[in-house]
């Protein structure tokens, strides 16, 4: 015969042995170990460049050590592009890359913005051809939203920085 005390003791032991349900969706999948996180984030920086970092490198005196590739269509390029970028639509990379690029110079690709993976496809195509390549996070959208000058078919253009994407009263975000 099982007593109430025995049932309560068994329930308590089972609850202690079972892992607790996560308090929220963020922790439903536990964070990676510090070593795994360091490896992942280190690799991420090898593959990606921030819009602000690209703009800073291009604005500095001298050669930035990389070339920027706009992988969008001609209509998109005409609407606005990073000054000094090379226009090389993804569909033309295999055919034209060797005519326009030096394999010893790293390449930074961009497309419209975070909702577009055209820069990723362009980076893949260039990597498969033997180029060192990074993708510019945020694309042209964040270039313009952060207030950096750009060129259009009509000439130079610039918008005020969007305070939701860039600091208003500082040179950089401090990150």
Secondary structure, 3 states (H helix, E strand, C coil): CCCHHHHHHHHHHHHHHCCCCCCCHHHCCCCCCHHHHHHHHHHHHHHEEEHHHHHHHHHCCCCCCEEEEECCCHHHHHHCEECCCEECCHHHHHHHHHHHCCCCCEEEEECCCCCCCHHHHHHHHHHHCCCCEEEEECHHHHHHHCCCCEEECCEEECCCCCCCCCCCCCCCCCC
